[in-house]
Amino acid sequence: MHLFEIAFEMDVEPKCKKKILRMKLLNHLKSHLELIIFIFLYILYLDKAIAKLQNRFEQFKIYEDIFGFLVFYLVLKI
C-alpha cells in the first residue's frame, strides 16, 4: 500500500511527494546503471575472448607455415 493511498484514506494531504518521487527516480536510475555496467562488462569480456581467439589462429597460421610440408607428406604417405 502506497503512502498516497494511506493519506487518502486518512483524508490527509501527503507531504512527502517529492521525496518519494526522488526515491523512485533513484531506484529507476540504479536499475539502469546496473544494466549499463552489465553490458559494459559483457562487451569487455567478449572483446578479450575475440582477441585471444585471433591470437590463437595467428599462431596456428604460423605453425601451418612452418610445419605444413609435414601434413602434405603425411597425406601423400596414406
N, C-alpha and C positions, 0 to 999 in steps of 0.2 A: 504494500500500500504506500503510495507516494505522500509526501508531506502536503502537497496541494489538496489531495483528497481528504486528508485528515483535517486540514484547515477549513475546507469547505463544509465538512460535517460538523465541525465545531462552530461554524459561522464566524470565522476569524480570517482576516486578510493575511496571507503568507508574506513574511518579511524577508525571507532568505532566498528569494528567487534568483538573484544574481549569483549567489554562492553555488546554488545547485546547478545553474547553467554553466558556470565556470568549471565545476567538477565534471559535468557531463562532457564538456569540450575537452578537458584534460584527459579523461578516460578514452575519448574517441581518438585524440591525437596519439596517446600512448599505444593504442592498438595498431594504429597506422605506422607508428615508429617501429614497433616490433616486426611488422610485416616488411618494412623497408630494410631493416637490419638483416632479417632472414634472407631476403632476396639478394642483398649485397654479399652476404657470406656464401650463398649458393653459387653466385656468379664467380666469386673469388676461388672457391674450391674447383669449380668446373674449369676455370682458366688454368689452374695448376695441373689438373688432370690432362687437359689438352696439351699443355707444354711438355709434360712427361711422356705422353704418347708420341709426340712429334720427335722428341729426343730419341726415344726407343727405335722408331722407324728409321731415323737417320743412322743410328748405329747398325741396324740390320742392313741398310744400303751399303755402308762401308764394309761390313762383313761379306756381303754378296760380291762386292767389287774385288775383295782380297781373295776369297775362297770360292768364287763362282766356278772356276775351272774344275774344282773337285766334284761339284754337283754334276757338271756336264760329263765328267769322266765316269761317275757312278751310273748315270743314266745310260751311257753307251755300253758299260760293262754288263748291265742287266739285259 
